[in-house]
Amino acid sequence: MHADFYETEKALSEYLLFHYGKPDEVLPWEFGPSNALNYPMRCITECIDSENIPNNARALDLGCAVGRSTFELARYCKQSIGIDLSDSFIATARELQQHGQIDYSFIIEGEVEQVAIAKVPTEIDRSRVSFEQGDAMFLRNNLGKFNIVLMANLIDRLPCPKKCLDQLADLICSEGQLIIASPCTWMEDYTPKEEWLGGSIIGDQSSQTLDRLKEILCPSFELHGKWDIPFLIREHARKYQWSVAMATRWIRR
């Protein structure tokens, strides 16, 4: 698997199901890990301090994929912007923003598929949401300031995650919230080893992702919370990726 995967029909189907699938569509097994469902929503409900979001707040969802978290952020913020590198994901997210739903199908077994509908919850004001294609390492310079920035399952898929993180202090308002969630799956397919934020051994020293995040972010941010959040990506009815993201909340000084 490599970066081009995110432009394939397989990826689009898997991520629509991951973001919008009903529980029985994603996991038809009663004995399965049901606490790993609804990850794009739980990154927000479990990690954001909803009591400290100002009126007219703005949110940025970096690496938004097909946009469920971006829509969920609109429950708390007047404006929510989703940015992703994948043209396919952004085109789909824009269609969801415009129409509220989209038809798709997901694999049962082999070539056998099940038809489904991805729907944005009707109570969410879709007019607050917009999507654009962009590179998280090279964000346009007129995005403005945000009260919430979410980066879910992004940092270990960037060629240079530090380049992305270095932009955040200028993007986030004082007292604003930065949520980073990642399974810390460092792979040379996506990130050259010298750019990994964790999992490296240099000499007799080993580093993990949280250590490096503190080193990069603490000059401008204070660590305000840490959670372990399971998530489930379905490939077909009998094959899943079960992972545990390390989620952290940082407050801009």
C-alpha positions as CSV (number, residue, x, y, z in Angstrom):
1,M,0.0,0.0,0.0
2,H,1.2,3.5,-0.8
3,A,-0.1,7.1,-1.2
4,D,-1.8,6.3,-4.6
5,F,-4.1,3.9,-2.7
6,Y,-6.2,6.9,-1.5
7,E,-7.2,7.7,-5.1
8,T,-8.6,4.2,-5.7
9,E,-12.3,3.0,-5.7
10,K,-11.4,0.5,-3.0
11,A,-10.1,3.3,-0.7
12,L,-13.2,5.4,-1.4
13,S,-15.6,2.6,-0.6
14,E,-13.7,1.6,2.6
15,Y,-13.6,5.2,3.8
16,L,-17.2,6.0,3.0
17,L,-18.1,2.9,5.1
18,F,-15.6,3.9,7.8
19,H,-17.1,7.4,8.1
20,Y,-20.8,6.9,7.3
21,G,-21.6,3.2,7.6
22,K,-24.3,2.0,9.9
23,P,-23.0,-0.2,12.8
24,D,-24.5,-3.4,11.3
25,E,-23.1,-2.6,7.9
26,V,-19.5,-2.1,9.2
27,L,-19.7,-4.9,11.8
28,P,-22.3,-7.7,11.2
29,W,-20.8,-9.8,14.0
30,E,-22.3,-9.5,17.5
31,F,-18.9,-10.6,19.0
32,G,-16.9,-7.9,17.1
33,P,-15.3,-4.9,18.7
34,S,-18.3,-2.5,18.6
35,N,-16.5,0.0,20.8
36,A,-14.2,0.7,17.8
37,L,-17.1,2.0,15.6
38,N,-17.8,5.7,14.8
39,Y,-14.2,6.8,15.0
40,P,-14.5,10.0,13.1
41,M,-17.2,11.2,15.5
42,R,-15.4,9.9,18.7
43,C,-12.2,11.8,17.8
44,I,-14.4,14.9,18.4
45,T,-16.8,13.8,21.2
46,E,-14.0,12.2,23.3
47,C,-11.2,14.7,22.7
48,I,-12.6,18.2,22.2
49,D,-13.3,20.4,25.2
50,S,-16.7,21.5,24.1
51,E,-17.2,23.8,27.1
52,N,-14.4,26.1,25.9
53,I,-15.3,26.8,22.3
54,P,-16.1,30.5,21.6
55,N,-19.0,31.8,19.6
56,N,-18.3,32.0,15.9
57,A,-15.6,29.4,16.2
58,R,-13.7,28.1,13.2
59,A,-12.5,24.5,12.8
60,L,-10.0,22.9,10.4
61,D,-10.0,19.2,9.7
62,L,-6.6,18.3,8.2
63,G,-6.6,15.0,6.3
64,C,-10.4,15.0,6.3
65,A,-10.8,12.0,3.9
66,V,-14.5,11.9,3.0
67,G,-15.4,14.4,5.6
68,R,-17.4,13.0,8.5
69,S,-15.4,14.7,11.2
70,T,-15.6,18.0,9.2
71,F,-19.4,17.8,9.4
72,E,-19.3,16.8,13.0
73,L,-17.2,19.9,13.8
74,A,-20.0,22.0,12.4
75,R,-22.0,21.0,15.4
76,Y,-19.7,23.2,17.5
77,C,-18.3,25.7,15.1
78,K,-19.8,28.3,12.7
79,Q,-17.3,27.4,10.0
80,S,-15.7,24.0,9.4
81,I,-13.1,23.5,6.6
82,G,-11.9,20.0,5.5
83,I,-8.6,19.6,3.6
84,D,-7.3,16.4,2.0
85,L,-4.7,15.6,-0.6
86,S,-7.0,13.1,-2.3
87,D,-8.9,14.5,-5.2
88,S,-11.3,11.5,-5.0
89,F,-12.0,12.0,-1.3
90,I,-12.6,15.8,-1.7
91,A,-14.9,15.4,-4.7
92,T,-17.0,12.9,-2.7
93,A,-17.0,15.1,0.4
94,R,-18.2,18.1,-1.7
95,E,-21.0,16.0,-3.1
96,L,-22.0,15.1,0.4
97,Q,-21.9,18.7,1.4
98,Q,-24.1,19.7,-1.5
99,H,-26.6,16.9,-1.5
100,G,-26.4,15.4,2.0
101,Q,-26.0,11.9,0.8
102,I,-24.3,9.7,-1.8
103,D,-24.8,6.2,-3.2
104,Y,-21.9,3.7,-2.9
105,S,-21.2,0.0,-2.4
106,F,-18.9,-2.0,-0.2
107,I,-17.5,-5.5,-0.5
108,I,-19.1,-8.5,1.0
109,E,-16.8,-11.1,-0.5
110,G,-14.7,-11.1,-3.7
111,E,-16.8,-9.3,-6.3
112,V,-20.0,-9.5,-4.3
113,E,-21.0,-6.0,-3.1
114,Q,-23.7,-4.4,-1.0
115,V,-25.3,-1.2,-2.0
116,A,-25.4,1.5,0.6
117,I,-26.1,5.2,1.1
118,A,-23.7,7.5,3.0
119,K,-25.7,10.3,4.7
120,V,-24.8,13.4,6.6
121,P,-26.9,13.6,9.8
122,T,-29.8,15.9,8.9
123,E,-29.4,18.0,12.0
124,I,-25.9,19.2,10.9
125,D,-25.9,22.6,9.1
126,R,-24.0,21.7,5.9
127,S,-23.8,25.3,4.9
128,R,-21.2,25.7,7.6
129,V,-18.9,23.2,5.9
130,S,-16.5,23.4,2.9
131,F,-13.9,21.2,1.4
132,E,-10.8,21.8,-0.5
133,Q,-7.9,19.8,-2.0
134,G,-4.6,20.6,-0.4
135,D,-1.3,19.4,1.0
136,A,-1.2,19.4,4.8
137,M,2.6,20.2,4.6
138,F,2.1,23.3,2.4
139,L,-1.2,24.9,3.5
140,R,-2.3,28.1,1.7
141,N,-1.3,31.2,3.6
142,N,-4.7,32.8,3.8
143,L,-6.6,30.2,5.7
144,G,-6.9,32.5,8.7
145,K,-7.0,31.5,12.4
146,F,-8.9,28.5,13.9
147,N,-10.2,27.6,17.3
148,I,-10.0,23.9,16.7
149,V,-7.7,21.9,14.4
150,L,-8.2,18.2,14.0
151,M,-5.6,15.9,12.5
152,A,-6.9,12.3,12.6
153,N,-4.8,9.5,11.2
154,L,-2.7,12.0,9.2
155,I,0.8,12.4,10.7
156,D,2.0,8.9,9.9
157,R,0.9,9.3,6.3
158,L,3.0,12.5,5.5
159,P,6.4,12.6,3.9
160,C,7.5,15.2,6.5
161,P,5.1,15.4,9.4
162,K,7.2,18.0,11.2
163,K,6.7,20.4,8.3
164,C,2.9,20.1,8.9
165,L,3.2,20.5,12.7
166,D,5.5,23.6,12.4
167,Q,2.6,25.5,10.7
168,L,0.1,25.0,13.5
169,A,1.2,27.7,15.9
170,D,0.3,30.3,13.3
171,L,-3.0,28.7,12.5
172,I,-4.5,28.3,16.0
173,C,-5.9,31.1,18.1
174,S,-4.7,31.6,21.7
175,E,-6.5,29.0,23.9
176,G,-7.4,27.1,20.7
177,Q,-7.5,23.3,20.6
178,L,-5.3,21.0,18.5
179,I,-6.4,17.3,18.4
180,I,-3.9,14.8,17.0
181,A,-5.0,11.2,16.7
182,S,-2.8,8.5,15.1
183,P,-2.1,4.8,15.3
184,C,1.6,5.7,14.9
185,T,2.0,3.3,12.0
186,W,5.3,4.6,10.7
187,M,6.1,3.1,7.3
188,E,8.7,4.0,4.7
189,D,6.0,3.7,2.0
190,Y,4.7,7.0,3.3
191,T,7.4,8.7,5.4
192,P,11.2,8.4,4.9
193,K,12.6,6.9,8.1
194,E,14.6,10.0,8.9
195,E,11.3,11.9,9.1
196,W,9.5,9.5,11.4
197,L,8.2,11.1,14.6
198,G,8.5,7.8,16.5
199,G,9.5,4.2,16.4
200,S,13.2,4.9,15.5
201,I,16.3,3.7,17.2
202,I,19.3,6.0,17.0
203,G,22.3,4.7,18.7
204,D,21.1,3.2,22.0
205,Q,18.1,5.6,22.2
206,S,14.6,4.8,21.1
207,S,11.8,7.4,20.6
208,Q,8.1,7.2,20.5
209,T,5.7,9.5,18.8
210,L,4.4,11.3,21.9
211,D,8.0,12.3,22.9
212,R,8.6,13.9,19.6
213,L,5.2,15.6,19.5
214,K,6.1,17.2,22.9
215,E,9.4,18.3,21.6
216,I,7.9,19.9,18.5
217,L,4.7,21.4,20.0
218,C,5.5,22.4,23.6
219,P,7.1,25.7,22.7
220,S,3.7,26.9,21.6
221,F,1.2,24.4,23.0
222,E,0.4,22.7,26.3
223,L,-0.5,19.0,26.4
224,H,-4.1,18.9,27.9
225,G,-5.2,15.3,27.5
226,K,-4.4,11.9,26.1
227,W,-6.7,9.0,25.1
228,D,-6.4,5.6,23.5
229,I,-9.2,5.3,20.9
230,P,-9.8,2.1,19.0
231,F,-11.0,2.1,15.4
232,L,-12.1,-0.4,12.8
233,I,-11.7,-0.3,9.0
234,R,-13.5,-3.0,7.2
235,E,-12.0,-4.5,4.1
236,H,-14.7,-7.1,3.6
237,A,-17.2,-9.1,5.7
238,R,-14.5,-11.3,7.2
239,K,-11.4,-9.0,7.2
240,Y,-10.8,-5.9,9.3
241,Q,-8.1,-3.6,10.4
242,W,-8.5,-3.0,14.2
243,S,-6.2,-0.3,15.5
244,V,-5.8,1.9,18.5
245,A,-5.0,5.6,17.9
246,M,-3.1,7.7,20.4
247,A,-5.2,10.8,20.7
248,T,-3.8,14.0,22.3
249,R,-5.3,17.5,22.9
250,W,-3.0,20.5,22.9
251,I,-4.0,24.0,23.9
252,R,-2.3,27.0,22.2
253,R,-0.5,29.1,24.7
